[in-house]
Amino acid sequence: MAGGTWTSQSKKQPGVYINVKSSMEQSVKVGDRGIVAICEPLSWGPEGELMTINAGDDFTSYIGYSATSEKSLFLREIFKGSERTSGPAKVMLYRPAAEGSAKATAVVGDLTVTARYQGVRGNDISVSLTQDPDQSGNYVVRTIVEGLVKNTQTGKTVSDLKENDWVAFSGSGTLTASAGTSLTGGSDGTVKNAEYSNFLTALESRNFQILIYDGADSTIKEAYIAFIKRMRENSGRKCQAVMSGAESDTEAVISVKNGVVLSDGTTLTPQKTTWWVGGVQAGANYTESLVYAQYPNAADVSPRLTSAEIDEALDKGQIVFFEEFGSVKIVSDINTLTSYTANKGEAFSLNQVIRTADTLTSDIYKNFSQNFVGKTQNNATGWDLLKSWIVGYLNEIQANGGIQNFESDDVTVEAGNALNAVLITLAIQPVAAVEKIYITATLTD
């Protein structure tokens, strides 16, 4: 189904094309949010494949490490949420292929044991073969990862053994005893920039709200920015990218200025704090702002910024962390849009406003494509049906506190330029959280 924005009524493909603009005065069950996408070099797991990890899942099945491992830190931070908002519902994780990566292996007599995936995690695997006390000639074969038995099976010959979640068996002949043989030679390799392009290609047809880039390569940043802007403007996919140090002047990109120090002493660079920022941005809904949202289990910021440095970062549209009363918080929930126009006023620099506009756009697109395009006649009766749905939908958003001052007359539906086109105009005024409170106190006698 075609979608995106429009400048004139000249589209070729049937679809729903939606523009969101602000006025000169800057006025401007509801759809779900909560999907993060990230390309992360790993030490275990399938390469070149989008894996979907739901909140609460055991990470081991996907990356080979439990939730308590240092290797799982990026997922823990993404799913963490804040004191007022949830983390994402799911993460779409892509392991890029790496040049020079290798699977760990071991040989025990006629048996060759090979790690299921490339990476150094395979070097933590060992196998033991002990004689089966219940059946002469049989061996009990155990696959062990960091001292924990992950799989147990029995057999007399190599062909009796079946691949498990950790290793594959190959060779021919009979099994021989081994108290424990470690796999060696596993290597992570080096990820080339082209693999990030492969990730974006795989992601293009998927639904997500936040795309995270946790690196510092300027070429990859530019590719992500171009991709996310194309998704918003040409494909009707309302999503944002989170990265560090970007000055891209677009509501499509959220940029992180500084990092944090966790309560256990771990310092997260600005690149690594994109994990948490991306997660809370995806999990927050259109009624929630992240202004002054607390970073859980963070004790300090790194580096600390002066007031002037914070102002400078805010002028560039960057997310800034500061420490206050023993908590680490976000100064302002903004994106990198800093040049305002009649169609994109200052309100579009606020991520809560973007969440409202994106929720509205995505829900209208989905509902119209499923229930109206090709099914509704382009006449007064059809226009009434379209308007009735939009008014009911916006009343729900208003009841939830996402918009204000909405009336049914703010929606008009009329014939478009072509016989099969409809033109819909609606006006909404998003609600944003209070950020600035000015108080004048007068002392009297």
N, C-alpha and C positions, 0 to 999 in steps of 0.2 A: 504494500500500500504506500503510495507516494505521500509526502508531507513536507514540512519545512515552512519557511516564510515566503512572502510574495511581494512583488513590487507593482505588478500589473496583472490583470486577469487573462493571462496568456498561457497557463499551464496546459501541457499535453496529456499527462496521465491523470486518471481519476484519483481523487485523494482529498485530504483535508489540509488546507494551508492556512497557517495562523500567524499573524503578526501581533506582538505585544509591544505597545508604545506607551509613553507617558504624555500627559497633556503639558501645556506650557507652564501650568502651575504645579507640575510634578505629582498630580493625583493619578493616580493610576487606579452506603459505605463508600468517601473521597479517596482517591488513589493512594496506593501504598508507595513508600519510599524504602530505602535501606539496602541497596546493592552496591558494593564496592568492587572495582576491578583493579588488579595490580599484576605487573610482570616482575617476578622476583627470582633472581638466581638462587638455586637450591642445591642441596647435597643429596636429595632423594626425590623420587617421583617421576612420572612420565614427562617427557620433554615435548614442547610444542602442542600442548593440550590444555584447554580451559577446564579447570576443576572447580566445582561449586562446593564450598564449605559453608554449612549452615551454622548459625550461632548454637553453641553447645556441643558441636561435633568433636570427636576425638581427632586431634590434629595428626596423630601418628599415621593414620590411613593415607594421608595426603602428602606429608612432607617427611615422614619417617621419624619424627621426634614428638614426644608428648608435650602437653601444654606448659609444663614446668621447665622445659629446656630453653637454654639461651637461643637456640636456633628457631624457637617459636615466638620470640619476642615480638616480631613484627605483627603476627596474628593476634597476640594478646593485646597489643596496643590498639589495633584496628577495632577489635570487638569490645574494647573497654567501656565506651560511653562516657558520659559526664554525670555529675550529681543531679542534673535535671533532665537529661535526655538519654535515650537508649543508644546503644551502638547499632551497627547495621544488622540486618536480618541474615545476610549472607555475603560471602566474599568469593568472587570469581578469580581464582589464582592460576597464573600461567607460568610454567617453568620454561625459560628459554633454552634452546639447545646451546651447548657450549663446545667450542673447539678444544680438542685434547681431553675431553672427559672420557672416563673409562669405568668399567664395572670391576668391582673387586672379585677375585677368584681364589679357589683353593683346590688342591688335588689330594685325594685320599685313595691311594691304590688306583683302582680302575675308575673311580668316581671323580668327576669334575663338578665342583659347586660354583655357581656364578650368581652374583647379586642380581636381583631383578632389575635394578636401575643403576645408571651411572652415578658416581659421586662418592665422597669420602665416607658417607654413612655406611657404605658396604664394608668398610674396614672394621666396623664395630661388630660384625657378624662372625660367628664361629659355628662349626658343626661338630657333633660328637656321635660316634657309632659304638654302641655297646651291645654285647650279645644278649639276646632276648632270653630271660630265664624261663619263660613259659614254652618256648618252641625252639628246639635245637636247629642251628643253622641260620636262624633269623637274627637280624640286628635291629635295635631300636635307634632310629636316626632322629636327632634333636637339632633344630635350628635355634641358635641362641643369640640374642642381641643384648649387649651390655649386661651379660649375666642372667638375663631373663629368658626362659624357654618360650619361644613364640610358636613352635610347631613341633609335633611329634608324630612319627609314622614308623612302620616296620617294613622290612623286606629282606630278601636274600640276595637279590641282584639289583644292579643299577636301574634296570627297566621297571622295577617294582615301585620306585619312588616317584612322587608327583610334585610338581612345582607348587610352592606356597607363596604367601604374600611377600616373602623376603628373598628367596633364592630359587634357582632352577637347577635341576640335576641332569647331567649328561654323561655319556660314556657307555661302555658295555662290560659285562663280566660280573663277578661276584663282589659283594661288599666285604670290607675288612675293618677291623676295629680301630678306633681312634678316640683317645680320651678327650680330645678337643683340638680342632685345627682352625686357625683364624684365616679369614679371607683377607687378601692384601691386594694392593694395586688400584684401589678405587680412587678416582680423581674427579674434581668438580669441573676442571677446564676453565676456559675463558669465554665469556659471552661477548659476541660482537654486536655492534650497533644495529646491524640489519635484523637481528632477532627481535628487537623492539618493534620494528615495522611489521614483522610477521605477527606479533601479538596484536597490534592495532587492527590488522586485517581480520584476524580471528574474532576480535571483539566487535567489529562493525555491525554485525547482524544481531547482536545481543542487547538485552535491556539492562541498563545500569544507571545509577545516579552520579557516582563519583569515580573518577579515574585517578589513581595515585601514581606519581613518579617520585621515587625516593633517592634518585641519584643527582649528580651535579653536571652531567654532560650537556652542554648548551645545544648541541645538534639534536639530541633526543628531546630536550625540552621544546625546541621549535617544532619538532614533528608532533609531539603531543598537543601543543597549542593549536596547530593547524588542524589536527584531527578533531579535537573537541569543538572547535568553532564550526567545522564542516558538519559535525553531527547536529549542532544546534540550529544552524542556519539553513542547511540544505536537506536534512533528513528528518526534521521534526523531532529529533531525539533530545530531550531536555536534560542535559547532564553537565557536569563541571569537572575540571581537572584540578588536582591539588599537587603543588610542587613547592620547592623552596627557591627564594631569590628571584622570582619572575616579576617583570615589570611589563605586562603585556597589554594593559589598557582595555580589558574586556571582562564582562561579567562571567565569561565562560571559565575563567582561571582564578583560583584561590592560591595566594602566595604566602608562604610561611617565612617570617623574618629571623626568629631566633629559636633556640632549643630549650630543653628543660633538663633538670637533674632529678631523677627518681629518688624515692625515699631510701632505696637500698644503695644509693651512691652511683648508680648507672647514669652516665651522661648521654642524652640523646641529642644529636646534632639537629640543626634545622631540617636536614634531609630526612632524618628518622622521625621527627615529630610530625611529618606529613602522614604517618600511619594513623596517629590518633586524630589529627584534624580531619583526615579523609573519612574516618569511621564515624565521628560525631556529626559531620556535615551530612553524611548519607542517612544517619539514623534520625536526625532532627526532622520534625514535620513543619508544615507551614505556619503553625501557631507557636512555634518555639524559636527563640533567639539564643545564640551562643555568646552574647555580650556578657562578660564577666563569668562565663561558665568555667568551673573548676576542672583542672586536669587531675584526675584521681591519682593518688600515691606519688605526686610530684612535690618536691620540697623546695626547689629553687629553679631559677631560669639561667640559661647559659647561651650567650653572654647576657649580663644585666645591661639594660639600656638606660641612658639618661632620658629625662623628659623631652629634651630637644630631639634626641634620636628616635624616640617613640613617635613624636609628631611627624618627623620626616618619613618614617616608615608608613604611618597612616596616610600621609599625602600620596604615597606610592601605591596605596591600596593593599597593604600587606598585613597579615595576621601577626600580632605581637603578643608575646607572653610577658606577664609581670607577676611579681610576688607581692602579696599583701596579706597581713595577718596570718602568716603561716601557710597560705594557700597560693597555688599558681593558677592564674586565670588568663583568659583571653581578653584583650583590651576591647576590641570591636570586631563584630562578625561581618567582615567586608570582603570584597573581591577586588581585582585589580582595575576595574573600570574607574578611570579618573578624568576622562574628557566627556563632558555631558552635552547632550543635544536636546532638541525638542522631543525627539522620539525616544531617547534614552537619557532620562534625567538622573539626578543624584540618587533617587530612590533605588535605581537599578544596581547601585554599588553595595547595597545591603543584601546579604545572603538570605535573610528571612523573606524579603520581598521577592527574591528570585525563586525561593522555594514555593511561595504562593503562586507566582506566575507560571512556574514550571508544572506544578501540580494541576493547575487549571488547564494549561495547554495539553498536557499528556492525557488527562481524563477526557477532555472534549475530543481529542484525536481518536482515542480508543473507542469511545462510545459511538461517535459518528461513523467511524469506519466499519464498526460491527453492526450497527443498527439502522443507519440512515442512507449511506452512499449506495445507490442502485436500488433502494427499496422505497424511497419516499418521492412522491411526485413534486415537481417544481411548480407549485401553485399555492394559493392562499392557505389551503388546508395543510399542505406540507410545511409551509413556513410557520404556521401556528404550532405544529408538532415540534419543530426545531426550537422555537422560542420557549415553549413550555418546558422542555428538558433543561435548557440552559438556565432559565429562571429558577427552577427547582434546585438545580445543582448549586448555583451561586447563593441561594438562600441557605443551603446547608453549610457552605463555607462561612457565610456571615454568622450563622448561629454558633459555629465553632470558634468564632473570633478571628478568622483569617482576613476578612474584609469588613468594611463598615460603610454605612450610608448608601447601601445598594437598594434600588427600586426596580421593579419590572420594566419601567420605561427606559432604563439604562441599556436595554437590549432591543435591537431592531434587526429584523430579518426581511430581506427583499430580494427580488430577482437580480442576478448578476448580468454581465454584458452578454454572455452566451445563453442559448436556450436551455442548456443543462447546468447552469451555474447559479449559485446562491451567494449573496453577500450578507455577512453577519457582522454587526457592529455592537460592541459592548463596552461599557465603562465600569471599571472597578477601582476602589481605593483600598489598597492593602493596609493592614495594621502592622506596625513595627513596635518592638519593645522599646520602652523608655531607656535612653542612653545618657541623656544629659539633664540634670536637674539644677536649675538656677534658683537660688534662694537669697532674698534680701531680708536681713534682720535689722530692725530699727530698735535701738535702745531708747527708752523713754524714762523720764523721771518718775 
